[in-house]
Amino acid sequence: LLCYPLVPLGFAAIYLAPRRRRSSEPAAPGRRAIDDFWATVLLATLFCYAIYPFYPLTPPRVLFHDVPGPHIEPLLRKWNFWLLDHYSVQACIFPSGHVAAVTAVALAVRKHAPRLGALFLFLAASVALATVYGRYHYAADAVAGALVGVAAYFASNAIKHRPIE
């Protein structure tokens, strides 16, 4: 569940991050920083969901339901399984859209707020590990999701922005 608040928290980090400015400029964050953030995050996330029909997978928690998962069943995990049982299509995405999104968020934050970016990179890695440990995704899904997040970061940096008038 940690992947869901990381996107708005990443946006807040970009929005509130101090930036170099001239004394005549307003203190608000640069529009370019916000545009870079959303370009990176949306490119990573939407790519994963766009290719979903080509790689339909049964998640490990469903395919290997007889193999015990983590020994500790915290309340949030029980609640998440209840949601998945009642409202999910019982499929997983290759590459992991969750891992791609949080990796893209972490790299975008790191570009504009390096210290916070290090924290976000740690959190992105923990989401990737948790998706595999919790049997929501296979390891290949998580690794591919991280690679998609990195590729989206570099692709969004390569896009030439028109000057804002």
C-alpha positions in Angstrom: 0.0 0.0 0.0 3.0 2.3 0.4 3.2 2.9 -3.4 -0.1 4.8 -3.5 0.9 7.7 -1.2 4.4 8.0 -2.7 3.1 9.7 -5.9 1.4 12.6 -4.1 4.3 12.8 -1.6 6.7 13.0 -4.5 4.7 15.8 -6.0 4.7 17.6 -2.7 8.4 17.2 -2.4 8.9 18.7 -5.9 6.5 21.5 -5.2 8.0 22.4 -1.9 11.6 21.9 -2.8 13.7 25.0 -2.7 15.1 26.0 -6.0 17.7 28.4 -7.2 16.1 31.6 -8.2 16.8 35.3 -8.8 15.4 37.7 -6.3 12.8 38.9 -8.8 11.3 35.5 -9.3 8.5 34.1 -7.2 9.2 31.4 -4.7 6.9 28.9 -6.4 8.5 25.8 -8.0 9.4 25.9 -11.6 6.7 24.7 -13.9 9.4 22.7 -15.7 10.1 20.7 -12.5 6.5 19.8 -12.1 6.1 19.0 -15.8 9.2 16.8 -15.6 7.8 15.0 -12.6 4.4 14.2 -14.2 6.0 13.3 -17.5 8.3 10.8 -15.8 5.7 9.3 -13.5 2.9 9.1 -16.1 5.1 7.7 -18.8 6.3 4.9 -16.6 2.9 4.0 -15.2 0.9 4.3 -18.4 3.4 2.3 -20.3 3.0 -0.7 -17.9 -0.8 -0.6 -18.2 -0.7 -0.1 -22.0 1.2 -3.3 -22.5 -0.8 -5.3 -19.9 -2.9 -7.1 -22.6 0.2 -8.6 -24.1 1.5 -10.1 -20.8 -1.4 -11.3 -18.7 -0.1 -13.1 -15.6 -1.6 -14.9 -12.6 0.0 -13.4 -9.5 2.0 -15.8 -7.3 -0.5 -15.4 -4.4 -3.2 -16.9 -6.6 -1.2 -19.4 -8.6 0.7 -20.8 -5.6 -2.1 -20.4 -3.0 -1.1 -23.6 -1.3 2.5 -22.3 -0.6 2.6 -20.3 2.6 3.4 -16.6 2.3 4.9 -14.3 4.9 4.4 -15.6 8.4 3.1 -12.2 9.8 -0.3 -11.2 8.6 -0.6 -7.5 9.6 -3.9 -5.7 9.5 -3.1 -3.7 6.4 -2.1 -6.9 4.5 -5.4 -8.6 5.5 -7.3 -5.5 4.4 -5.4 -5.4 1.1 -6.1 -9.1 0.4 -9.8 -8.4 1.2 -9.8 -5.6 -1.4 -8.0 -7.8 -4.0 -10.4 -10.7 -3.4 -13.5 -8.5 -3.9 -12.4 -5.9 -6.4 -9.4 -7.2 -8.3 -9.3 -9.1 -11.7 -6.8 -11.5 -10.0 -4.1 -10.7 -12.5 -0.7 -9.0 -12.2 1.1 -6.8 -14.6 4.4 -7.4 -16.3 6.3 -5.1 -15.7 5.0 -4.0 -12.3 3.2 -0.7 -12.6 3.6 -0.1 -8.9 7.4 -0.5 -9.0 7.6 1.5 -12.2 5.7 4.4 -10.7 7.6 4.6 -7.4 10.9 4.3 -9.2 9.9 7.1 -11.5 8.8 9.2 -8.6 12.0 8.6 -6.7 14.2 9.6 -9.7 12.1 12.7 -10.4 12.3 13.8 -6.8 16.1 13.1 -6.7 16.6 15.3 -9.7 15.1 18.4 -8.0 15.6 17.5 -4.3 18.6 15.1 -4.0 18.4 14.5 -0.2 14.7 13.7 -0.3 15.4 11.7 -3.5 17.6 9.4 -1.6 14.8 8.7 0.8 12.4 8.1 -2.0 14.8 5.7 -3.7 15.0 3.7 -0.5 11.2 3.6 -0.3 11.0 2.6 -4.0 13.4 -0.3 -3.3 11.3 -1.3 -0.3 8.1 -1.3 -2.5 9.9 -3.5 -5.1 11.0 -6.0 -2.4 7.6 -6.0 -0.7 5.8 -6.8 -4.0 7.9 -9.9 -4.4 8.0 -10.9 -0.7 4.2 -10.4 -0.4 3.7 -12.5 -3.5 1.9 -9.7 -5.4 4.5 -9.9 -8.3 7.2 -12.1 -9.5 10.8 -10.9 -9.2 11.0 -10.4 -12.9 7.9 -8.1 -12.7 9.6 -5.9 -10.1 13.0 -5.7 -11.9 11.3 -4.9 -15.2 9.1 -2.3 -13.4 12.2 -0.6 -12.0 13.8 -0.6 -15.5 10.7 1.0 -16.9 10.8 3.7 -14.3 14.5 4.4 -15.1 13.8 4.4 -18.8 10.8 6.8 -18.3 13.1 9.1 -16.3 15.7 9.2 -19.1 13.0 9.5 -21.8 11.3 12.4 -20.1 14.7 14.1 -19.7 15.3 13.7 -23.4 12.1 15.3 -24.4 12.7 18.9 -25.4 10.4 21.3 -23.7 9.2 24.4 -25.4 9.9 27.6 -23.5 7.0 28.7 -21.4 5.8 32.1 -22.4 
